[in-house]
């Protein structure tokens, strides 16, 4: 374990050997982290949001058999940093503090990993002086649905959502399978796996979590105001002013899909803009959001 006296930051490796129990060895790395923006939905590190079991209740977190995270309360973001090598890196003024777990050997039971993350997050927040009652709750998980065949006219189960023509490449990237996580009150996510030679995939997410919306608005680069004061948007993310509060929408393409679009059309952003526009138009009904047009087709 690496940490500094009097500091909440740490990194730790936990190992469990099952040599004499007939099971499998496990190794988990736990650490504090300072991330940028709504990181669970926007980075290549945190893949497949539709395959996660999300925390119910007041704590923002999610787990899979290979890892997970808990976003610390917003009051912790200026108090909890990161450990990089032998150095404790102080928190970034625009960063999002979290406790993260990566399973580096074997696979973890999601419920067990969720309880471990919750206990560690409580300890980190207490040490940093930013604990909240929500962190004291025992985590209850909303498991994802099973993988299913995609209805091309109702992608990710959203009525009216289909990939635009310029986002489909015959034999290279065509809608095939999908997995949705929709049981948590404040987050919906879907992974769309495309059939074809590219190995293409794209993920879609929407969250009404207040802290994630605030994190999204910390980085205004590329965001433009929408007509009618309905929110802000770019080609792959948006914050809309909806009936019960602001909602963040995002799409994330894997590099294989982006490369295939570029090879085929050259104009990658246009295909992405059209796809994201179609997604938000359909997903807005999940949260009673206004009708908006994000991009011209």
Residue, then its C-alpha position, 0 to 999 in steps of 0.5 A: x500500500x502507498x499513502x502519505x500520513x495524514x492524507x486521504x490518497x492511497x493505492x493498494x493491491x489486495x491479493x487472495x489465493x485459493x490454492x487450498x480452496x479449489x477456487x481461483x486466485x484474485x488480485x484487485x488494485x484499489x486507489x483514489x483518483x482525480x478524474x476529469x468530467x463525467x469520466x464513467x461515460x467518456x473515456x476509453x478506460x471505463x468501457x461498456x457502461x451498458x454492462x455495469x451494475x449501478x448503485x441504487x440510492x444516493x451514492x454514484x458508483x458502478x461495478x463489473x466483474x473486472x472493476x468499478x468505481x465510487x464517485x466521492x461526494x462533491x465536497x471531497x473533490x477539492x480534498x482528494x487527489x491521486x497517487x502516481x508512482x511515489x508521488x501524491x498528486x493534489x486534487x485538480x480544481x476541476x477534477x472529480x474525486x473517486x475511489x476506483x478498483x481494477x481486477x488484475x487477476x481473476x474476476x470479482x463478484x459485483x456485489x462483493x466488489x461494490x461493498x468493498x468500494x463503499x467501505x473504502x469510499x467511506x474511509x477516504x471521505x471520513x479521512x478527508x472530512x467530507x463524509x455524507x450520510x449517503x455513503x453510510x448506506x449499504x450498496x444495492x445494485x441494479x444489474x444490467x439486462x442480458x445481451x440481446x439482438x438489436x432491433x434496427x428500428x428501435x436501437x437500445x430499446x428506444x422507440x424511433x432510434x436507428x443508426x443513420x445511413x452514414x453510420x452503417x457500413x455494410x459488411x464492416x459495421x452493422x447493428x447486431x447486439x446490445x446490452x442495456x443497464x436501466x435499473x438505477x434511478x439516475x442512469x441509463x446506458x447501452x452498449x451497441x455491438x456492431x457486426x462486421x470486420x471492424x469490430x465496431x462498438x458505440x456506447x450511449x448514456x444518460x444520467x440525471x445525477x447532479x454531480x455528473x451533470x456539474x462535472x460535465x459543465x466544468x468543461x465547456x469546450x465545444x459546447x454551444x447553447x441550444x435554441x430556446x435555452x434548452x441546454x448545451x450540446x456538442x457532437x457527442x455530449x449534451x446537457x438538457x434542461x428537463x422536467x425534473x432537472x438537468x440531464x447529461x447525454x453522451x455517446x462514445x465510439x470505440x477506436x475501431x468504429x471511428x477508424x472504419x468511418x474515417x476510412x469509408x467517408x473521411x467525414x467522421x464527425x458528420x456520422x457521429x453528429x447524426x448518430x448522437x442527434x438521433x440518440x438524444x431525440x429518442x432518449x429525451x423522452x426517458x426524462x421528459x426533456x424538450x425536443x431539440x435539434x443538435x445537428x443538421x443531418 
